[in-house]
Amino acid sequence: MKFALWITGLFALAVLVGLAATVNTGYAILFLPPYRMEVSFNLLIVSVIVLIFVVHLVLRMVAVAANLPEEVRRFQRQKKLKAARHALREAGISYFEGRFQKAEREASKSLDNEYSLENKALALLIAARSAGAAGDLEKRDGYLAQLEAMPPRLQLARHMLDAELKLEAKDPLGALAAIERVRALSPNLTNALRLELKVRLLQKQPEAVLALTEKLLKADALEPEQARRYRLAAYQQQLVTLLGGQEIRDWLRRIPEAERSNPQLVDQVVERLIVLQDYDYAATLLAGALANDDHDTPELSRELGKLAEHLSEDKRLELLKTAENWLKKRPRDHWLLMALGRLALCQQLWGKAQSYLEASASISPTLCAHAELARLFEATGKEEQAAQHYNKSLELALKQGC
């Protein structure tokens, strides 16, 4: 439809021009001594229009010819820039594929012909990260040095990468210095706080770890389970610095109840108390953990059994009195039955000891259960039964590859 309208319009214009030419009967005289020329005025108008068009066309051709070297240079720049952008994309893909050498190589290709500072900084970051992952520390440091020349608004990414690389290289002081530079640019950056948390843990600064854990937890930057693991690690670091039972008691009072009853923490505190030979308090902690319905703690029952012969008589009797409550909650815990059997055996409560140990052996016939029963029967003069359990212990030991 549009084509038909254009054709109709052109024909109409031609008709109008033809009619106008018939109306205009004038002529023009061109005088150039000794020549004189008379031409139709209509022809003169057409000639002038054609001349203007020809002059314009010639000038355009001259301009294009004069600008041709610049156009060639611009084309070459565009071609190189396109190749640089392609190399940058390839570098990013290769990095996430885990092909770090290729990522570093492609990123370095894009640096020379890239004029955008953001893209150049991105290429340097990828190259530095890839070189670090590939173990080429000299290249890594070279790329980081080039990032120093970037504008201040691009320095945050550089310092974050520097902190991550220093942390991976087990250089906590260097990582902490980079984190301080990050904090100067962005005080509340949660990713920087996460990095600092790892650095403080590596530096064995438990107080700082606990403070950072709470800060990140309030900012919803840590999952509760992650926070629990960091707290536990901090408590472990604090625990090894405590040199006496009273210090451990005071320290435990400062820990929240939810963390204090953590079976892993209880187990480690008990190990520390055993080293310090504070056996009764270790047994008290184990008893508290065993009384907790929320935890399935066979490893704590086993620890209690190991403590039996080191406890005071009063502590053993106290534990035996609470035994029935524990067994109601854990009737199939053979390690708990073993521990109670050992407590009764140390107190020479032969009947109770036999009952607990035989129940433990019936649930899980372990080498320890039969060995303790052999000791019991030997102590009570029942040599034949003692020999039977010694033989069973030997059979189990042989089955286990002893």
Secondary structure, DSSP 4 states (H G I P E B T S, - for coil): -HHHHHHHHHHHHHHHHHHHHHH---EEEEEETTEEEEEEHHHHHHHHHHHHHHHHHHHHHHHHHHHHHHHHHHHHHHHHHHHHHHHHHHHHHHHHHT-HHHHHHHHHHTTTT---HHHHHHHHHHHHHHHHHTT-HHHHHHHHHHHTTS-GGGHHHHHHHHHHHHHHTT-HHHHHHHHHHHHHH-TT-HHHHHHHHHHHHHTT-HHHHHHHHHHHHHTT-S-HHHHHHHHHHHHHHHHTT--SHHHHHHHHHHS-HHHHT-HHHHHHHHHHHHHTT-HHHHHHHHHHHHT-TT---HHHHHHHHHHGGGS-HHHHHHHHHTHHHHHHH-TT-HHHHHHHHHHHHHTT-HHHHHHHHHHHHHHS--HHHHHHHHHHHHHTT-HHHHHHHHHHHHHHHHHTT-
